[in-house]
């Protein structure tokens, strides 16, 4: 039975093959209540501070043009961080132009995250929100209203099974490096693959290549593969790649249906 003022939400449940033990990470984020009883959290986006509203119903982190311009003026973000353009419906029902960008760093409480999707609403004033692009990286979260704490739980599997992985080189120059990554992952005792392939032809679509801005991009196409993609990210960092060089990209918004049991690893 949950204590008074405390409740837990499970973000999603993931079935992972050959996983016999797990590691749990807990992060505590203090919050404040505004006059309307909304939860407000002090957040730093690429080291720029702001007070954001916690909204588990929001698709992703979002903020208005004013906050975005502050990021630009302080050279904390650039046009290369823009992923795509879209539209978003505001609270009054109107459609607003928006862009989705990659945030290199987001910190709150004792939590620090890298490469987070965020939506910039191209209007002068809109609420600053913490949404699912942060929450989906965790197994569950608990809100302790007595202590004014948001408690985020991440369960990391000790081993994983991935059915299909496709390795994609962005140029001929990185083919041998990509082969080394493939061999290293396939000989890791904690990862089991059913099928792996290396793309034989270098992608020729300039728009596709332009979207790969990090050294390594791990793409997943089904939310159930999110933890597997993060697991691979950590393995790549153990190989010596810097945190900022390994980007986990959620491709599910771009497809009408999830592509199950499939991950891509792009090397620039």
HELIX and SHEET records of a PDB file:
HELIX    1   1 UNK A   65  UNK A   73  1                                   9    
HELIX    2   2 UNK A   79  UNK A   81  5                                   3    
HELIX    3   3 UNK A  132  UNK A  135  1                                   4    
HELIX    4   4 UNK A  172  UNK A  174  5                                   3    
HELIX    5   5 UNK A  175  UNK A  186  1                                  12    
HELIX    6   6 UNK A  206  UNK A  210  1                                   5    
HELIX    7   7 UNK A  223  UNK A  225  5                                   3    
HELIX    8   8 UNK A  226  UNK A  238  1                                  13    
HELIX    9   9 UNK A  243  UNK A  245  5                                   3    
HELIX   10  10 UNK A  252  UNK A  254  5                                   3    
SHEET    1   A 4 UNK A   6  UNK A  10  0                                        
SHEET    2   A 4 UNK A 140  UNK A 144 -1                                        
SHEET    3   A 4 UNK A 149  UNK A 157 -1                                        
SHEET    4   A 4 UNK A  22  UNK A  30 -1                                        
SHEET    1   B 4 UNK A  32  UNK A  33  0                                        
SHEET    2   B 4 UNK A  39  UNK A  45 -1                                        
SHEET    3   B 4 UNK A  48  UNK A  54 -1                                        
SHEET    4   B 4 UNK A 129  UNK A 130  1                                        
SHEET    1   C 4 UNK A  32  UNK A  33  0                                        
SHEET    2   C 4 UNK A  39  UNK A  45 -1                                        
SHEET    3   C 4 UNK A  95  UNK A 108 -1                                        
SHEET    4   C 4 UNK A  82  UNK A  89 -1                                        
SHEET    1   D 5 UNK A  32  UNK A  33  0                                        
SHEET    2   D 5 UNK A  39  UNK A  45 -1                                        
SHEET    3   D 5 UNK A  95  UNK A 108 -1                                        
SHEET    4   D 5 UNK A 111  UNK A 121 -1                                        
SHEET    5   D 5 UNK A  61  UNK A  64  1                                        
SHEET    1   E 5 UNK A 191  UNK A 198  0                                        
SHEET    2   E 5 UNK A 160  UNK A 169  1                                        
SHEET    3   E 5 UNK A 262  UNK A 267  1                                        
SHEET    4   E 5 UNK A 216  UNK A 220 -1                                        
SHEET    5   E 5 UNK A 246  UNK A 250  1                                        
END                                                                             
